[in-house]
Amino acid sequence: MNINQLMKQAKKMQAKMAELQAELEQKTVESSAGGGMVKVIANGKQEILSITIDPEVVNAEDIEMLQDLILAAVNDALRKAQEMVAEEMSKITGGLKIPGLF
């Protein structure tokens, strides 16, 4: 393979990755904690889009439990978002791990 072919492939991959980034902004994952009492939705950019809290779990005397549920749901949503990104990226890179991508 000569350098020109390699450069063309790199440009194609770069274009596909830019397209994928735009698509990932629109894709979401949902996570929950406490049996669904706290729900979190994140996108492929690993941004939290929403947090829903069931009013039953809101107890002024047990704020720590609510904080723990939110933390667990957010961390799980971010983990799922990272997995989604890695899966989509592997489709473009053929499973090749390229440092610095996402």
Buried (B, 14 or more C-beta within 10 A) or exposed (E): EEEEEEEEEEEEBEEBBEEBBEEBEEBBBBBBBBEEBBBBBBBBBBEBEEBEBBEEBEEEEEEEEBEBBBEBBBEBBBBBBBEBBEEBBEEBEEEEEEEEBB
